[in-house]
């Protein structure tokens, strides 16, 4: 199967969306006692989606790098916000490239108004 830029950017946006959902959930549970931050590896999610687009989304994993507070929660709001901002920028970049690429493709497919 040949992978075109539409399939690639579908996988990029899908993996980014899954990660954004997990990061938002981490932020929402920052004060929940015993909550453990979850995330996915963007690289693994992208590779999995490109290998088999019909496969289930990548399973989230607990983060092992968080400092656990007295209440058992390991969410750091600062690092979650940074991760969410970086992921958002990646999504905007992918969506912008996809939009421009499809606009260029549509322009190329239009007939020449001069007839030449």
URWO-V693209 format. One record per pair of residues at least 12 apart in sequence whose ideal C-beta (glycine too) atoms are under 10 Angstrom apart, sorted by sequence separation. I is the first residue (numbers start at 1). J is the second residue. D is the distance in Angstrom with one decimal. If there is no record, write none. Layout:
i->I j->J d->D
i->I j->J d->D
//
This chain:
i->25 j->37 d->9.0
i->26 j->38 d->6.6
i->45 j->57 d->7.2
i->46 j->58 d->8.9
i->62 j->74 d->8.5
i->63 j->75 d->8.9
i->67 j->79 d->9.9
i->25 j->38 d->7.2
i->26 j->39 d->7.6
i->45 j->58 d->4.0
i->63 j->76 d->9.5
i->66 j->79 d->8.0
i->23 j->37 d->8.8
i->44 j->58 d->5.8
i->45 j->59 d->9.6
i->65 j->79 d->8.6
i->66 j->80 d->9.7
i->22 j->37 d->8.5
i->23 j->38 d->9.0
i->44 j->59 d->9.7
i->45 j->60 d->9.6
i->22 j->38 d->5.3
i->23 j->39 d->7.2
i->42 j->58 d->9.1
i->63 j->79 d->9.2
i->22 j->39 d->5.6
i->23 j->40 d->9.8
i->40 j->57 d->8.1
i->41 j->58 d->7.4
i->44 j->61 d->9.3
i->63 j->80 d->9.9
i->22 j->40 d->6.4
i->40 j->58 d->4.9
i->21 j->40 d->9.7
i->40 j->59 d->7.7
i->41 j->60 d->9.7
i->19 j->39 d->6.8
i->40 j->60 d->5.3
i->41 j->61 d->7.6
i->63 j->83 d->9.9
i->18 j->39 d->9.9
i->19 j->40 d->5.5
i->38 j->59 d->9.6
i->39 j->60 d->6.5
i->40 j->61 d->6.9
i->18 j->40 d->6.1
i->19 j->41 d->9.0
i->38 j->60 d->4.3
i->39 j->61 d->6.7
i->19 j->42 d->6.0
i->37 j->60 d->9.8
i->38 j->61 d->6.7
i->39 j->62 d->8.3
i->18 j->42 d->9.1
i->38 j->62 d->5.9
i->39 j->63 d->5.6
i->15 j->40 d->7.3
i->37 j->62 d->7.1
i->38 j->63 d->6.9
i->15 j->41 d->9.2
i->16 j->42 d->7.3
i->19 j->45 d->7.2
i->36 j->62 d->4.9
i->37 j->63 d->4.5
i->39 j->65 d->9.7
i->15 j->42 d->5.5
i->18 j->45 d->6.3
i->36 j->63 d->7.4
i->37 j->64 d->9.7
i->15 j->43 d->8.8
i->36 j->64 d->9.7
i->37 j->65 d->8.8
i->15 j->44 d->8.8
i->16 j->45 d->8.8
i->37 j->66 d->5.3
i->12 j->42 d->8.8
i->15 j->45 d->3.8
i->16 j->46 d->9.0
i->36 j->66 d->7.7
i->14 j->45 d->7.8
i->15 j->46 d->4.9
i->18 j->49 d->9.3
i->14 j->46 d->8.6
i->15 j->47 d->9.3
i->36 j->68 d->8.4
i->12 j->45 d->9.5
i->15 j->48 d->8.5
i->11 j->45 d->8.2
i->12 j->46 d->6.4
i->15 j->49 d->6.1
i->34 j->68 d->9.6
i->11 j->46 d->5.6
i->14 j->49 d->5.9
i->15 j->50 d->9.6
i->25 j->60 d->9.2
i->34 j->69 d->10.0
i->11 j->47 d->8.9
i->13 j->49 d->10.0
i->21 j->57 d->9.7
i->33 j->69 d->8.8
i->35 j->71 d->8.8
i->36 j->72 d->8.1
i->37 j->73 d->8.5
i->11 j->48 d->8.7
i->12 j->49 d->8.5
i->26 j->63 d->8.5
i->33 j->70 d->9.2
i->34 j->71 d->6.9
i->35 j->72 d->7.6
i->36 j->73 d->7.8
i->37 j->74 d->5.5
i->38 j->75 d->9.7
i->8 j->46 d->8.7
i->11 j->49 d->3.9
i->12 j->50 d->9.3
i->22 j->60 d->5.5
i->31 j->69 d->9.9
i->33 j->71 d->4.1
i->34 j->72 d->4.0
i->35 j->73 d->4.9
i->36 j->74 d->5.7
i->37 j->75 d->4.8
i->10 j->49 d->8.0
i->11 j->50 d->5.2
i->14 j->53 d->8.9
i->18 j->57 d->5.3
i->19 j->58 d->9.2
i->21 j->60 d->9.3
i->22 j->61 d->9.7
i->30 j->69 d->9.9
i->32 j->71 d->8.4
i->33 j->72 d->5.8
i->34 j->73 d->6.5
i->35 j->74 d->7.7
i->36 j->75 d->8.2
i->37 j->76 d->7.8
i->10 j->50 d->9.6
i->11 j->51 d->9.5
i->17 j->57 d->9.4
i->18 j->58 d->6.9
i->26 j->66 d->9.5
i->31 j->71 d->8.4
i->32 j->72 d->9.3
i->33 j->73 d->6.1
i->34 j->74 d->9.5
i->35 j->75 d->6.3
i->8 j->49 d->9.4
i->19 j->60 d->8.9
i->22 j->63 d->10.0
i->32 j->73 d->6.3
i->39 j->80 d->9.4
i->7 j->49 d->9.0
i->8 j->50 d->7.0
i->11 j->53 d->7.1
i->15 j->57 d->8.3
i->18 j->60 d->8.1
i->31 j->73 d->7.3
i->37 j->79 d->8.7
i->7 j->50 d->7.4
i->10 j->53 d->7.6
i->14 j->57 d->7.6
i->15 j->58 d->7.4
i->30 j->73 d->7.1
i->32 j->75 d->8.2
i->37 j->80 d->7.2
i->14 j->58 d->9.8
i->29 j->73 d->7.6
i->31 j->75 d->8.5
i->39 j->83 d->7.5
i->42 j->86 d->10.0
i->30 j->75 d->4.5
i->42 j->87 d->7.9
i->7 j->53 d->6.9
i->29 j->75 d->6.4
i->30 j->76 d->8.3
i->31 j->77 d->9.5
i->37 j->83 d->9.6
i->3 j->50 d->6.2
i->26 j->73 d->10.0
i->28 j->75 d->9.4
i->30 j->77 d->5.2
i->3 j->51 d->9.8
i->26 j->74 d->9.4
i->27 j->75 d->7.4
i->39 j->87 d->9.9
i->42 j->90 d->8.0
i->1 j->50 d->9.7
i->26 j->75 d->5.2
i->1 j->51 d->9.8
i->3 j->53 d->9.3
i->25 j->75 d->9.7
i->26 j->76 d->9.1
i->27 j->77 d->6.6
i->30 j->80 d->7.3
i->1 j->52 d->9.8
i->26 j->77 d->8.9
i->29 j->80 d->10.0
i->1 j->53 d->8.9
i->28 j->80 d->9.8
i->26 j->79 d->9.4
i->27 j->80 d->5.0
i->26 j->80 d->5.1
i->27 j->81 d->7.2
i->25 j->80 d->9.8
i->23 j->79 d->9.9
i->24 j->80 d->8.8
i->27 j->83 d->9.6
i->23 j->80 d->5.8
i->26 j->83 d->8.5
i->27 j->84 d->7.0
i->22 j->80 d->9.8
i->23 j->81 d->8.7
i->26 j->84 d->8.7
i->23 j->82 d->9.9
i->23 j->83 d->5.5
i->24 j->84 d->7.0
i->22 j->83 d->9.5
i->23 j->84 d->4.5
i->22 j->84 d->9.8
i->23 j->85 d->9.6
i->20 j->83 d->9.5
i->23 j->86 d->9.6
i->24 j->87 d->10.0
i->19 j->83 d->8.2
i->20 j->84 d->6.8
i->23 j->87 d->6.4
i->19 j->84 d->8.9
i->22 j->87 d->9.5
i->23 j->88 d->9.2
i->19 j->86 d->9.9
i->20 j->87 d->5.4
i->19 j->87 d->5.4
i->20 j->88 d->7.0
i->17 j->87 d->9.2
i->20 j->90 d->9.5
i->16 j->87 d->5.8
i->19 j->90 d->8.9
i->20 j->91 d->7.0
i->15 j->87 d->9.6
i->16 j->88 d->8.4
i->19 j->91 d->9.1
i->16 j->89 d->9.9
i->16 j->90 d->5.7
i->17 j->91 d->7.3
i->15 j->90 d->9.4
i->16 j->91 d->4.5
i->15 j->91 d->9.8
i->16 j->92 d->9.6
i->13 j->90 d->9.4
i->16 j->93 d->9.7
i->12 j->90 d->7.8
i->13 j->91 d->6.5
i->16 j->94 d->6.8
i->12 j->91 d->8.3
i->15 j->94 d->9.7
i->16 j->95 d->9.2
i->12 j->93 d->9.2
i->13 j->94 d->5.6
i->12 j->94 d->4.7
i->13 j->95 d->6.7
i->11 j->94 d->9.8
i->12 j->95 d->9.3
i->10 j->94 d->9.7
i->9 j->94 d->5.6
i->12 j->97 d->9.2
i->13 j->98 d->7.6
i->8 j->94 d->9.2
i->9 j->95 d->8.1
i->12 j->98 d->8.5
i->9 j->97 d->7.0
i->10 j->98 d->8.6
i->9 j->98 d->4.4
i->8 j->98 d->9.2
i->9 j->99 d->9.8
i->5 j->97 d->8.4
i->6 j->98 d->7.6
i->9 j->101 d->8.0
i->5 j->98 d->7.6
i->9 j->102 d->9.5
i->6 j->101 d->8.4
i->5 j->101 d->5.9
i->6 j->102 d->7.8
i->5 j->102 d->9.0
i->6 j->105 d->9.4
i->5 j->105 d->9.2
//
